Amino acid sequence: MLPFREISMEDRQAFEACSSHYNYHLCEHCFVDMYMWRSHYGTQICFQDGFALVRMTPLGGGHDCYLAPIGEGDLGGALDALEADAAGRGIPLRIVSVAEPMIERIEAARPGKFEFVHNGEDGDDYIYLAEKLRTLSGKKLQSKRNLVNRFKTAYEGRWSYEDMTKDNTKDAFGYHIRWCNQNGCAQKRDFQDETCAIVQALHYFEQLNLRGGLLRLDGEVIAFTFGCKAAPDMYVVQIEKADHTIPGAYQMINQQFVLHNCDDVEYVNREEDLGLEGLRKAKKSYYPVMRGVKYAAVPKGQGV
């Protein structure tokens, strides 16, 4: 079996070297995502023959699965290695987060071996033009533009945006706790897992090359967000929280973060909606330029 082990900060350079060969625009191919959620998914990693190989535990339980191999070299060999590892563990082979361009490469490497299944929109990423999120230009985004302008007018001289640094990450975490209490999710398992992920990201904020921002009103944090440059042309936003009782707070933190941090990329990936209707509605309302569609690859005849 492959020498999988828990992912660590020391794996970042090697993983990003592998991911640099192909730009799939998916959040799962971002080291920050894998690292901060490693406890949530039981993420393990190993490197073999130029590829980063990742094994994870599905949220709903069941057998472990594998991320699509990323790297440069013999893709067929990497796929065979995953198949052998699954057989050694006595589990079916299931490769997840396969981007559409990766399907062609897998087919070329192992023709006719796999079938590819799209499990629905819940896990697909929302990808936007950075310029649109900065300017909120055009008729489609007029309502967002109006909310931002009303916020600035209503709270003129009282609001401020500041970049996140190691010195104010504690303020961001404090707001996360208040946000969860406000939204009645403090006792839920998802809250506990997300809190753990946020703690990891904020604790290693500089080492992960994260950028973030805080929105304050009368000195108090009412929103925060952070993300990272995951590809030469794309930023990924990992976390965004704001006070929904203050009109324009979400729109402000969204726009201000992109204004301050994403002027060197074409796209901003705001990840998936997880099947949550409110989140889906909010992400669609910004009109993504494309979706990061994800497939699962399973050997033909194995069954999905």
N, C-alpha and C positions, 0 to 999 in steps of 0.2 A: 504494500500500500504506500501511497505518497506520504511524505513526512510533514503532514499538516500540523500547524501549531497556532496558538493565538496570535493574532495580528498585533504588532507593536509599532511604536513610533519609529523605530530603527528601520522599518520596512518601507518607509515613505519614499526614499530616493529610488530604490529598486523598483517599486511599484510604478512610480511616475515615469521612470525610464521605459517600462513596458507599455504603459498607456499612451506614451507619446507617439507611438508608431501609427495608431489609427485614432481618429476623432469620431466617436460614435454619438456624442452629444447626450449621453445618458448619465444620470446622477450616480448610478451604481458603479460607474467607472471612475469615480472621484474618491481619492484616498480619504479625504475628510469624512465623507459619508460612512465609509467602511469602518474607520477608526472610532468615530464618536458613537456609532450604533453597534459596536462589536459585542457588547454584553447582551443587547436586545436580540441579536440574531445568532449569537454564538459563533461569530466570524473567525475562521481560521484560514491561514495562507501558507503557500509554499511557492518556490520558484524552481522551474525546471526547463532547461534548454531554451532560454530566452523568453519564457512565458510566466506570467503571474497566474497562479491557480488558486481559486478561492472556494471554500466549502462553507455552507451556512445551514441553519435550521429554520424551516418555514415557520412563520408566526402562528399558523393554525395547527401546528404539530405535524406529525408524519415524518417521512424519511428526509434526511438531509439532501440538499441539492447543491449544485455547483454554478458559479457564475461563468459566463462565457469566457474562455481563455483570452487574454490580451497579451500581445507581445509580437515579436518578429522571429520567424523561423518556421519550423515544421508544425503547422497547425494540426495536421492529421495526427502527428505523434502526440501532441498535447491532448487531443480528443481521446485517443487510445489510452493515454495515461489516466484520464478521468474515468473511462469505462472500466479499466482494470481496478482502480481504487474502489469504485462502487461495487464491483463484483466481490472484491476482498472484504468489504464491509457487509455484504449480503443485502444491499439495497438497490432499487432500480436506478438507472442513470437518468438524471433530469438536469438539464442545463438551462438556467434561467437568465433573464435580462439579455437576450440575444437581439441586438439591433438589426434592422432590416439589411444594412450593408454586410453584416456578419453572416447572414444566411447564405449569400452568394459564396463567401469564402469557405464556409463549412461544406457547402455542396461541392465546391471545387476540390476540397481536400478529401472528402469521403462521400463520393457521389451516391445518392439514393439511400444513404444509411439512416438519415433522420427524417422525422416529420416535425413540422414547426407549428406551434399552437399559440394563437393570441388569446390571452385569458381575459380580454375585455379592457375597457378604458381606465378602470380604477388605478392601474399601476403605470399608465403612460405619463410621461413627463410633459409639462406645459413649457414651451419655449417661445420667448418673445424677442422682438427686436429691441435692443437696448435703447436705441434712439427714441422709440415710441414711449418707453417707460420714463425716459428723461423728460421729454417734451409734452407728453400726453396730447399730441397734436391729432387733428382730424375729428370728424363728426362722431365716430364710434366711441371715442374716449372723452367726449365733451362732459359727460356726467362726472368723470374722475377729475377732470380739470376744474370743474365748478366746485367740487368738494374741497380741493386743495386751495383754491382762491378764497373760498368762504372761511376756511380754517385760518388762513393767513390774516384775513381782515378781522375776524372775530377775536383773534388772540395776538394782534399786533403788539410787539414789544414784550410779549409774555412767553412766547415759544422759542425754543432753540434746538438746533441739531448739532450733535457732536460725534466725532469719530470714536469708535470703541477702541480702548487701549487696555493694557493689563491693569491700569489704575482704576478703570470704571467698570470692569466686568462684573464686579460685585453688585453694582447698581442694576445691571441687566438681569442678573440672577434673582435679585430681590424683586424686581418687577415680574419675572416669570412666576414666582410663588404667589404674588398678589393676583396676577392674571388667572392662575388656576383656581384660587379661592373664589374670585369673582365669577368664574364660569362653572363652578361646581364640579371640578374634576380632580380635586386634590386627593381623593381616596381611590381613584381608578388606577388600574394596572398600567394603562397607557401613559398616564401622567408620571408614574414612578419611572417607567422606562425612558420617557422623554427627558425627565429631570436628570437622570443619570447621563444621558447623551449630552445634554446642555452643559452639565458640570465638566465632562471630559473636554468638550470643545473650548469652553472658557478657560479652563485650567491650562490647556496647551495652546492658547490663542496665538501666541507668537510662533511657536514651533510649527503649527499647522498653516502658517501664513494666511490666517483668516483676516478678513476685514469686516467691520460692523459699524453700526450707528445706533445712537440713542436719541429719541425725541423727548424733549422735556416741555412741560407746561408749568409755569411758575416754579421752576426748579425741580419739579418732581417728574420722574420718568413715566411716560404714558405709552411708550412703544420702544421696541428694540428689534434689531435684526442683525444677522451676520451671514457671510458666505465666503466663497473662495473662487479664485480663478482656476477652473478645472481643465481648461484647454486654451490654446492661444486665442480663440475667437469666442470663448464662452465663460460666463460666470454662473455658478450654482448658488442659489440662496437656500441655505439649510434651515434656517429658523426665522420666523417673523411673527411678532405678537404686538398687539395694540389694544387700547381701550375702546371697545366697540360702542361705548356710551358717549364717546366724544366724536361727533361727525367729522370726518376727514382725517382722523388719526391714522388709520390704516393706509389711506392713500398718500398721506404725507411721508410716512416712514418708508413706504415703497419707493416713491419718487426721489426722496432725499438721498437714500442709500445709492440708488443707481446714478444720480447726479454726481455724487462724491467718489464713487468707486469703480464705475463701469464704463468709463469713457474710452477705454482701450480695447473693448470687445464689441462684437456685433450682436451677440445673443446673450440672453439671461434665461437660465433654466430655473424654474420655480417648482420643480419636482411634481409629484403626483397629487391626486386629490383623495386617494385612499377610499374612494367610494362614499365619501361624506358629502351629502348634498349641498350643504352650505359652502363648503370649501370648493366644490366643483363649480357652483354658480359664481363664486368670487373669482376664480381663476379664468373661467371662460369670459367673464365680463371685461377682461383686459385684452381679449382677442389675440391669442397666441398665433405666431406666424407659422408654427408647425408643432407637431406632437412628437415626442420621443417614444415611438412605438416599440414595445418589448414583446418578444416571443420566448416560448420555452421550446427546447429541442429535446426530443426523446427518440430512442432508436425505434425504427418501424417495427411493428408487431409487439412492442412492449406494452403499449397502452398508455394513455395519458394519466 
